[in-house]
Amino acid sequence: MKIGVLGGTFDPVHNGHLVIAEEVRTELNLAEIIFVPAGQPWLKVERAISPAEDRLQMLRLALADKPYFKIATAEIDRPGPSYTVDTIADLRHKLGSEVELFFILGWDSLEQLPLWKEPSRLIQLCYLVAVHRPGSPRPDLKALDAQVPGVLNRVIVMNSPSIDISASDIRERVKQGLSIRYLVPEPVAWYIKEHGLYLR
């Protein structure tokens, strides 16, 4: 069985996340995609993120009618900074060795792989699926392989979809009182309004 894993702060989850997950799921013939909301991402310590409960609730609302999209709360439940390698190891332990894991990340994040915790161990635990991020150059896999040997055989680079929706833009639009319709699922837009998120 092949399962995708999509991590993120999901602050908020938006339609770009859903399109990417669906595209990867169908393209690679995956049984399901597991969304993993971050606890405290170590690369974003300088930015205050919304409480985990709000981000988790928005994710539940966005995925409610999609049976092949699941949620794992491992990173929220675990204290301290979130590291992808720990999360994937945790999922691998829970799901068993029969399952092949495909971790979805942007081209820009793939370029940063050598800075991640235990990248060599990570690529032994799962495949990496690099999706196009507008404005990001195509990853130089040979250069990356020189820093993380073996990565060349563990990366699938996808050219589509190219979705230019960002959570930071959505937060800014909310702050300015602009519409976020069609950028996030309707129940998520309702939740943001109802709970007064991103107004400060």
C-alpha positions as CSV (number, residue, x, y, z in Angstrom):
1,M,0.0,0.0,0.0
2,K,1.3,3.5,-0.9
3,I,0.4,6.4,1.4
4,G,1.2,10.1,1.0
5,V,2.2,12.4,3.8
6,L,1.6,16.2,3.6
7,G,3.0,18.2,6.5
8,G,2.5,21.9,7.2
9,T,1.4,24.5,9.7
10,F,-1.9,24.7,7.8
11,D,-2.4,28.3,9.2
12,P,-4.9,28.1,7.5
13,V,-5.3,25.0,5.3
14,H,-6.2,26.3,1.8
15,N,-7.4,25.0,-1.6
16,G,-3.8,24.8,-2.8
17,H,-3.0,22.1,-0.2
18,L,-6.1,20.2,-1.3
19,V,-5.2,20.4,-5.0
20,I,-1.6,19.3,-4.4
21,A,-2.7,16.4,-2.3
22,E,-5.3,15.3,-4.9
23,E,-2.8,15.6,-7.8
24,V,-0.1,13.6,-6.0
25,R,-2.7,11.0,-4.9
26,T,-4.0,10.3,-8.4
27,E,-0.6,10.7,-10.2
28,L,1.2,8.2,-7.9
29,N,-1.9,6.0,-7.3
30,L,-1.8,6.5,-3.5
31,A,-4.4,4.9,-1.3
32,E,-4.6,8.0,0.9
33,I,-2.9,11.2,2.0
34,I,-2.2,11.9,5.7
35,F,-2.1,15.5,6.6
36,V,0.2,16.3,9.5
37,P,-0.3,19.7,11.1
38,A,3.0,20.9,12.7
39,G,3.4,21.5,16.4
40,Q,6.2,24.1,16.5
41,P,8.1,23.9,13.2
42,W,11.8,24.5,13.9
43,L,12.2,26.5,10.7
44,K,9.4,28.9,11.7
45,V,10.3,29.7,15.3
46,E,10.4,33.4,14.6
47,R,6.7,33.5,13.5
48,A,3.8,33.2,15.9
49,I,1.4,30.5,14.6
50,S,-2.2,30.0,15.5
51,P,-3.0,27.6,18.3
52,A,-2.9,23.9,17.3
53,E,-6.6,23.4,18.1
54,D,-7.7,26.1,15.6
55,R,-5.4,24.7,12.9
56,L,-6.6,21.2,13.6
57,Q,-10.2,22.2,13.6
58,M,-9.9,24.0,10.2
59,L,-8.2,20.9,8.8
60,R,-11.0,18.7,10.0
61,L,-13.6,20.9,8.4
62,A,-11.6,21.0,5.1
63,L,-11.2,17.2,4.9
64,A,-14.6,16.2,6.4
65,D,-16.1,14.9,3.1
66,K,-12.9,13.4,1.7
67,P,-12.4,9.8,3.0
68,Y,-9.0,9.3,1.4
69,F,-7.6,12.4,3.2
70,K,-6.7,11.6,6.9
71,I,-5.1,13.6,9.7
72,A,-2.3,12.5,12.1
73,T,-1.7,14.7,15.2
74,A,1.7,13.2,16.0
75,E,3.5,16.6,15.8
76,I,0.9,18.5,17.8
77,D,0.9,15.8,20.5
78,R,4.7,15.7,20.7
79,P,6.3,18.5,22.8
80,G,9.1,20.6,21.5
81,P,10.1,21.4,17.9
82,S,8.7,19.3,15.0
83,Y,11.1,17.3,12.8
84,T,10.0,15.5,9.7
85,V,12.2,12.5,10.3
86,D,10.6,11.8,13.7
87,T,7.1,12.1,12.3
88,I,7.9,9.8,9.3
89,A,9.6,7.3,11.7
90,D,6.5,7.4,13.9
91,L,4.1,6.8,11.0
92,R,6.4,4.0,9.6
93,H,6.2,2.3,13.1
94,K,2.4,2.7,13.3
95,L,1.6,1.6,9.7
96,G,4.1,-1.2,9.4
97,S,6.9,-2.0,6.9
98,E,4.4,-3.1,4.2
99,V,3.4,0.5,3.6
100,E,5.5,2.7,1.3
101,L,5.5,6.4,2.4
102,F,5.7,9.4,0.1
103,F,6.4,12.7,1.8
104,I,5.2,15.7,-0.2
105,L,7.1,18.9,-0.1
106,G,7.7,22.0,-2.3
107,W,10.7,22.4,-4.7
108,D,11.9,25.2,-2.3
109,S,11.8,22.8,0.7
110,L,13.7,20.1,-1.1
111,E,16.5,22.6,-1.7
112,Q,16.8,22.9,2.1
113,L,16.9,19.2,2.7
114,P,20.6,19.2,3.8
115,L,19.7,21.5,6.7
116,W,17.0,19.1,8.0
117,K,17.5,16.8,10.9
118,E,18.9,13.4,9.7
119,P,18.1,13.8,5.9
120,S,19.9,10.5,5.1
121,R,17.7,8.6,7.5
122,L,14.6,10.4,6.2
123,I,15.2,9.2,2.6
124,Q,15.6,5.6,3.9
125,L,12.2,5.9,5.6
126,C,10.2,7.4,2.7
127,Y,10.2,8.7,-0.9
128,L,10.2,12.5,-1.4
129,V,7.6,14.0,-3.8
130,A,8.7,17.5,-4.8
131,V,5.9,19.6,-6.2
132,H,6.3,22.8,-8.1
133,R,6.2,26.1,-6.1
134,P,5.7,29.2,-8.2
135,G,8.8,31.3,-8.2
136,S,11.1,28.4,-7.1
137,P,13.7,27.1,-9.5
138,R,13.7,23.4,-10.3
139,P,15.8,21.5,-7.7
140,D,19.3,20.6,-8.7
141,L,19.2,16.9,-7.8
142,K,22.8,16.2,-8.6
143,A,24.0,19.0,-6.3
144,L,21.6,17.7,-3.6
145,D,22.9,14.1,-4.1
146,A,26.4,15.3,-3.4
147,Q,25.2,16.6,0.0
148,V,22.7,13.8,0.8
149,P,24.0,10.7,-1.0
150,G,21.2,8.5,-2.4
151,V,18.6,11.2,-2.6
152,L,18.6,11.0,-6.4
153,N,16.9,7.6,-6.2
154,R,14.4,8.7,-3.6
155,V,12.9,11.8,-5.1
156,I,10.0,12.2,-7.5
157,V,9.9,15.7,-9.0
158,M,6.5,16.8,-10.2
159,N,6.0,19.8,-12.5
160,S,2.3,20.1,-11.7
161,P,0.2,21.4,-10.2
162,S,1.5,24.9,-9.9
163,I,-0.8,26.6,-7.4
164,D,0.0,30.1,-6.3
165,I,-2.0,30.3,-3.1
166,S,-0.1,31.0,0.2
167,A,-1.3,31.0,3.8
168,S,0.5,34.2,4.5
169,D,-1.4,36.0,1.7
170,I,-4.7,34.6,3.1
171,R,-3.8,35.9,6.6
172,E,-3.0,39.3,5.2
173,R,-6.3,39.4,3.2
174,V,-8.2,38.6,6.4
175,K,-6.4,41.3,8.3
176,Q,-7.3,43.8,5.6
177,G,-10.9,42.7,5.5
178,L,-10.6,41.3,1.9
179,S,-12.5,38.2,0.6
180,I,-10.8,34.8,0.9
181,R,-13.6,33.0,-1.0
182,Y,-12.3,30.3,-3.4
183,L,-8.9,30.4,-1.6
184,V,-10.0,28.2,1.3
185,P,-12.8,25.7,1.6
186,E,-16.1,27.4,2.7
187,P,-16.2,25.8,6.2
188,V,-12.7,27.1,6.8
189,A,-13.6,30.6,5.7
190,W,-16.6,30.4,8.1
191,Y,-14.3,29.2,11.0
192,I,-11.8,32.0,10.4
193,K,-14.6,34.6,10.5
194,E,-16.4,33.0,13.5
195,H,-13.3,32.8,15.6
196,G,-11.8,36.2,14.6
197,L,-8.5,34.6,13.4
198,Y,-5.8,36.7,11.7
199,L,-7.3,40.1,12.6
200,R,-4.3,41.2,14.6
